[in-house]
Amino acid sequence: GSNLITVIAYDQAGNSVTNVSLTVTRSSTPSGGGGGGSSVSYEQKSLGTLAAGSSKKITFLESDTHGITEIEVKVKNRVTNAKIRIDTGSLPSGAFKPSTKGSVYKYIEITRVDITEDDIENAVIKFKVKKSWLTDKGYGIDAVNLHRYYNKKWNILETKRVGFGTDYYYYSAESLGFSTFAVTAEKAPAAGKTTIEEAAKKEPEKNITETIPKEDIATQKKWLNFSDMFRNVQFKINWLWVAAIITVIFTAFFVQKKWNVLKISVGMESEAIIVITTKMKKAEKFIEEEDVDSAKKTYKKILKIYDGLPVNEKKWVYKEIQSLFNKIKQGIESPKIKKSY
């Protein structure tokens, strides 16, 4: 038969928490040529009592089995003794596969207990995917998606990568409820996304002068060619005028140099933006290699260039720079790197 064991802990204020995490193994009696056993595993955690409009994070310990590391639930209404249960899942009967271009990493069944669908405002689901699986399949590290099976169809959820560890990449997605979920990865990474192999082979940092138009370089040479300029002057001028002309020339030179750095090209990207983008790729490579110190130094260089950008250009790279900061922070907080700090 089956047995249910529940442990409820109360504090002095009367709050209660119930956690269940167990594995049930059923052994079958050998018959004829022999037999085997079957293992059923699930993990259940309690949300306890939540007031309307509040939220709570719960961490799952069996993520190596079912893939879920954390769920944050926000409720519309007050709930009491609500629980969330995680099971390894399977393709629902009669359903098509969630991805026609890639593969399924895991099916996951998330069930609500003593809480209705209408009680839930949203849930942020965090999960992990083995690095080796992505490498073996040749999928992009940012080509991972979480799908939810609801109303007899798969709905893809907005998924983002939030960190990495020694063996796993970590992701997050928001859902309006719980049911069957699938973690997938596409065969061909979308434009702009990076495969694991490409992450280890970032293009070298470009010298900013490589992209300056030839006519601009020629103009700079003219500004610098003081001797030729003065030889062409056919009349005498006093030293006061000489000093004034030199001052104007130097001022024009530095203004011209700054304009060349920030000049908008045909692709609507300034040279400074190109440098920032290149250095961000370099920093991300350091993060992939878990060289956080080098990533931090590169990040500081990026900030210096960013401070000199016009306001209308800062907004182009603000989100990317913020994202790089978060990646560096997550890299520092990873267990492996924490030991070295």
C-alpha positions as CSV (number, residue, x, y, z in Angstrom):
1,G,0.0,0.0,0.0
2,S,1.0,3.7,0.2
3,N,1.7,5.8,3.2
4,L,1.6,9.6,3.6
5,I,3.9,11.2,6.3
6,T,3.4,14.9,7.0
7,V,5.4,17.0,9.5
8,I,4.1,20.3,10.6
9,A,6.2,22.8,12.6
10,Y,4.6,25.6,14.6
11,D,6.3,28.6,16.2
12,Q,5.2,30.6,19.3
13,A,3.2,33.0,17.1
14,G,1.2,30.1,15.6
15,N,2.7,30.2,12.1
16,S,3.1,26.8,10.5
17,V,5.3,25.3,7.8
18,T,5.0,21.9,6.2
19,N,7.9,20.4,4.0
20,V,7.8,17.1,2.3
21,S,10.7,15.7,0.3
22,L,10.8,11.9,-0.2
23,T,11.5,9.0,-2.5
24,V,9.3,6.0,-2.5
25,T,10.8,2.8,-3.9
26,R,8.6,-0.2,-4.7
27,S,10.2,-3.5,-5.2
28,S,8.5,-6.1,-7.4
29,T,8.6,-9.8,-6.7
30,P,10.8,-11.7,-9.2
31,S,8.8,-13.9,-11.5
32,G,10.0,-16.4,-14.1
33,G,13.2,-15.0,-15.6
34,G,13.5,-12.2,-13.0
35,G,12.2,-8.7,-12.4
36,G,13.2,-5.3,-11.2
37,G,12.1,-2.4,-9.0
38,S,10.7,1.0,-9.8
39,S,11.4,4.4,-8.2
40,V,9.0,7.3,-7.8
41,S,10.3,10.7,-6.7
42,Y,8.7,14.0,-5.9
43,E,9.3,17.0,-3.7
44,Q,6.6,19.1,-1.9
45,K,7.1,22.4,-0.1
46,S,4.7,24.5,1.9
47,L,3.9,28.1,1.3
48,G,2.3,28.3,4.7
49,T,-0.1,31.2,5.2
50,L,0.1,34.2,2.9
51,A,-1.8,37.4,3.0
52,A,-3.4,38.8,-0.2
53,G,-0.9,40.5,-2.5
54,S,2.1,38.9,-0.7
55,S,4.7,36.5,-2.2
56,K,7.1,33.8,-1.0
57,K,10.1,32.0,-2.4
58,I,10.6,28.3,-1.8
59,T,13.8,26.4,-2.6
60,F,13.8,22.8,-3.8
61,L,16.6,20.4,-2.8
62,E,16.0,17.7,-5.4
63,S,16.7,19.9,-8.5
64,D,19.2,17.3,-9.8
65,T,16.1,15.0,-10.3
66,H,13.3,17.3,-11.5
67,G,15.3,20.4,-12.5
68,I,13.5,23.1,-10.4
69,T,15.7,25.1,-8.0
70,E,13.3,27.8,-6.8
71,I,9.7,29.1,-7.2
72,E,8.5,32.5,-6.1
73,V,4.7,32.6,-5.8
74,K,2.7,35.8,-5.6
75,V,-1.0,35.4,-4.5
76,K,-4.1,37.5,-5.1
77,N,-6.0,36.2,-2.1
78,R,-5.1,35.0,1.4
79,V,-4.2,31.3,1.4
80,T,-3.6,28.9,4.3
81,N,-1.4,25.8,4.3
82,A,-0.9,26.0,0.6
83,K,1.8,23.7,-0.9
84,I,3.7,23.3,-4.2
85,R,4.6,19.8,-5.4
86,I,7.2,19.0,-8.0
87,D,7.3,15.7,-10.0
88,T,9.2,14.5,-13.0
89,G,6.7,14.7,-15.8
90,S,6.1,13.3,-19.3
91,L,4.5,14.4,-22.5
92,P,0.7,14.9,-21.9
93,S,-1.5,12.4,-23.7
94,G,-2.5,13.6,-27.2
95,A,-0.1,16.5,-27.1
96,F,2.5,17.4,-29.7
97,K,6.1,18.0,-28.6
98,P,6.7,21.6,-27.4
99,S,9.5,22.2,-29.8
100,T,9.7,21.1,-33.5
101,K,13.2,22.5,-34.0
102,G,15.0,21.2,-31.0
103,S,14.9,18.7,-28.1
104,V,13.3,18.3,-24.8
105,Y,15.6,18.4,-21.8
106,K,13.0,17.6,-19.1
107,Y,9.2,17.4,-18.6
108,I,8.2,18.7,-15.2
109,E,4.9,18.5,-13.4
110,I,4.2,21.3,-10.9
111,T,1.0,20.9,-8.8
112,R,-0.7,23.3,-6.4
113,V,-2.2,21.9,-3.2
114,D,-4.8,23.7,-1.2
115,I,-4.5,26.7,-3.4
116,T,-6.7,27.5,-6.5
117,E,-5.6,28.8,-9.9
118,D,-7.5,32.1,-9.2
119,D,-5.5,32.6,-6.0
120,I,-2.2,32.8,-7.9
121,E,-1.2,36.1,-9.5
122,N,2.1,34.8,-11.0
123,A,5.0,32.6,-10.3
124,V,8.7,33.0,-11.1
125,I,10.1,29.5,-11.8
126,K,13.9,29.0,-11.7
127,F,15.5,25.9,-13.1
128,K,18.8,24.5,-14.3
129,V,20.1,22.7,-17.4
130,K,23.3,20.6,-17.6
131,K,26.1,22.2,-19.5
132,S,27.1,18.8,-20.9
133,W,23.7,18.3,-22.4
134,L,23.9,21.6,-24.3
135,T,27.4,20.9,-25.4
136,D,26.6,17.4,-26.6
137,K,23.6,18.7,-28.6
138,G,25.4,21.7,-29.9
139,Y,22.7,24.1,-28.6
140,G,23.2,27.7,-27.7
141,I,23.4,28.6,-24.0
142,D,20.7,31.2,-24.5
143,A,18.5,29.0,-26.7
144,V,16.9,27.4,-23.7
145,N,13.1,27.9,-23.1
146,L,10.5,26.9,-20.6
147,H,7.1,25.9,-22.0
148,R,3.8,25.4,-20.2
149,Y,1.0,23.0,-21.3
150,Y,-2.3,24.8,-20.7
151,N,-5.7,24.6,-22.4
152,K,-4.4,21.6,-24.5
153,K,-1.5,23.5,-26.1
154,W,2.1,24.5,-25.4
155,N,2.8,28.1,-24.5
156,I,6.4,29.3,-24.6
157,L,7.4,31.5,-21.6
158,E,9.8,34.3,-21.7
159,T,13.0,32.7,-20.4
160,K,16.3,34.3,-19.5
161,R,19.7,33.0,-18.3
162,V,20.4,34.1,-14.7
163,G,23.7,32.4,-13.8
164,F,26.0,29.4,-14.0
165,G,27.7,26.9,-11.9
166,T,30.3,24.2,-12.4
167,D,27.9,21.7,-14.1
168,Y,24.8,23.7,-14.8
169,Y,23.4,26.9,-16.4
170,Y,20.5,28.5,-14.5
171,Y,17.4,30.1,-16.0
172,S,14.2,31.9,-14.9
173,A,10.7,32.2,-16.4
174,E,7.4,33.7,-15.3
175,S,4.2,31.8,-15.4
176,L,0.6,32.6,-14.5
177,G,-0.1,29.2,-13.0
178,F,1.1,25.6,-12.6
179,S,0.6,22.4,-14.8
180,T,3.0,20.4,-17.0
181,F,6.1,22.2,-18.1
182,A,8.9,21.3,-20.6
183,V,12.5,22.6,-20.8
184,T,13.7,22.7,-24.4
185,A,16.6,24.0,-26.5
186,E,16.6,24.8,-30.2
187,K,18.8,23.2,-32.8
188,A,19.8,26.6,-34.4
189,P,20.5,29.4,-31.9
190,A,18.6,32.6,-32.8
191,A,20.6,35.5,-34.3
192,G,22.8,37.2,-31.8
193,K,22.8,34.2,-29.4
194,T,26.0,32.5,-28.4
195,T,26.8,28.8,-28.5
196,I,29.1,27.3,-25.9
197,E,31.8,26.7,-28.5
198,E,31.5,30.3,-29.7
199,A,31.7,31.7,-26.1
200,A,35.2,30.2,-25.9
201,K,36.3,31.7,-29.2
202,K,35.3,35.4,-28.9
203,E,36.8,37.6,-31.6
204,P,39.8,39.7,-30.4
205,E,39.3,43.2,-29.3
206,K,39.3,45.6,-32.2
207,N,41.5,48.6,-32.3
208,I,39.2,51.6,-32.6
209,T,41.4,53.2,-35.3
210,E,40.6,50.3,-37.7
211,T,37.1,51.6,-38.3
212,I,37.9,55.3,-38.8
213,P,37.2,56.3,-42.4
214,K,40.2,57.1,-44.6
215,E,39.1,60.6,-45.3
216,D,39.0,61.3,-41.5
217,I,42.5,60.0,-41.0
218,A,43.7,62.2,-43.8
219,T,42.0,65.2,-42.2
220,Q,43.8,64.4,-38.9
221,K,47.2,64.2,-40.7
222,K,46.5,67.7,-42.1
223,W,45.9,69.1,-38.6
224,L,49.2,67.5,-37.5
225,N,51.3,68.6,-40.4
226,F,52.2,72.0,-38.9
227,S,55.5,72.5,-40.7
228,D,53.9,72.2,-44.1
229,M,51.1,74.6,-43.1
230,F,53.6,77.3,-41.9
231,R,55.8,76.9,-45.0
232,N,52.8,77.9,-47.2
233,V,52.3,81.1,-45.3
234,Q,53.9,83.9,-47.5
235,F,53.7,86.8,-45.0
236,K,55.2,87.4,-41.6
237,I,53.2,87.4,-38.4
238,N,54.2,88.2,-34.9
239,W,54.6,85.5,-32.1
240,L,51.3,86.5,-30.5
241,W,49.4,85.4,-33.7
242,V,51.5,82.3,-33.9
243,A,50.5,81.3,-30.3
244,A,46.8,82.0,-31.2
245,I,46.9,79.9,-34.3
246,I,48.6,77.0,-32.5
247,T,46.0,77.2,-29.8
248,V,43.2,77.1,-32.4
249,I,44.8,74.2,-34.2
250,F,45.3,72.1,-31.1
251,T,41.7,72.8,-30.0
252,A,40.4,71.8,-33.4
253,F,42.5,68.6,-33.4
254,F,41.2,67.4,-30.1
255,V,37.6,68.2,-31.0
256,Q,38.1,66.4,-34.3
257,K,39.6,63.4,-32.5
258,K,36.7,63.2,-30.0
259,W,34.2,63.5,-32.9
260,N,35.9,60.6,-34.7
261,V,35.5,58.4,-31.7
262,L,31.8,59.3,-31.2
263,K,30.9,59.8,-34.9
264,I,27.8,57.9,-36.0
265,S,28.6,55.5,-38.8
266,V,26.2,54.1,-41.5
267,G,25.1,51.3,-39.2
268,M,24.0,53.9,-36.6
269,E,26.6,52.8,-34.1
270,S,29.4,55.1,-32.8
271,E,33.0,53.9,-32.5
272,A,32.6,54.1,-28.7
273,I,29.5,51.8,-28.8
274,I,31.6,49.3,-30.9
275,V,34.4,49.4,-28.3
276,I,31.9,48.9,-25.5
277,T,30.3,45.9,-27.3
278,T,33.7,44.3,-28.0
279,K,34.8,44.7,-24.4
280,M,31.5,43.3,-23.1
281,K,32.1,40.2,-25.2
282,K,35.6,40.0,-23.7
283,A,34.1,40.3,-20.2
284,E,31.6,37.6,-20.9
285,K,34.4,35.3,-22.0
286,F,36.2,35.9,-18.7
287,I,32.9,35.1,-16.9
288,E,32.5,31.8,-18.9
289,E,36.1,31.0,-17.9
290,E,35.3,31.9,-14.2
291,D,38.0,34.6,-14.3
292,V,35.9,37.2,-12.4
293,D,38.8,39.5,-11.6
294,S,39.6,40.1,-15.3
295,A,35.8,40.5,-16.0
296,K,35.6,43.2,-13.3
297,K,38.7,45.1,-14.7
298,T,37.1,45.0,-18.2
299,Y,33.8,46.2,-16.7
300,K,35.5,49.2,-15.2
301,K,37.0,50.1,-18.6
302,I,33.5,49.9,-20.1
303,L,32.1,52.3,-17.5
304,K,34.8,54.9,-18.3
305,I,33.8,54.8,-22.0
306,Y,30.1,54.8,-21.1
307,D,30.5,58.0,-19.0
308,G,31.8,59.9,-22.1
309,L,28.9,58.9,-24.3
310,P,26.2,61.3,-25.3
311,V,22.9,60.9,-23.5
312,N,21.1,59.6,-26.6
313,E,23.7,56.8,-27.0
314,K,23.9,55.7,-23.4
315,K,20.4,54.3,-23.6
316,W,21.5,51.9,-26.4
317,V,23.9,50.0,-24.1
318,Y,22.5,50.7,-20.6
319,K,20.5,47.4,-20.3
320,E,23.5,45.4,-21.7
321,I,25.9,47.0,-19.2
322,Q,23.4,46.3,-16.3
323,S,23.1,42.7,-17.5
324,L,26.9,42.3,-17.5
325,F,27.1,43.7,-13.9
326,N,24.5,41.1,-12.8
327,K,26.5,38.3,-14.5
328,I,29.7,39.4,-12.7
329,K,27.8,39.5,-9.4
330,Q,26.4,36.1,-9.9
331,G,29.8,34.7,-10.9
332,I,31.3,36.1,-7.6
333,E,28.5,34.5,-5.6
334,S,28.9,31.1,-7.2
335,P,30.1,28.5,-4.6
336,K,33.2,27.7,-6.5
337,I,34.4,31.3,-6.8
338,K,33.3,32.3,-3.3
339,K,36.0,29.9,-1.9
340,S,38.8,32.0,-3.6
341,Y,37.5,35.3,-2.2
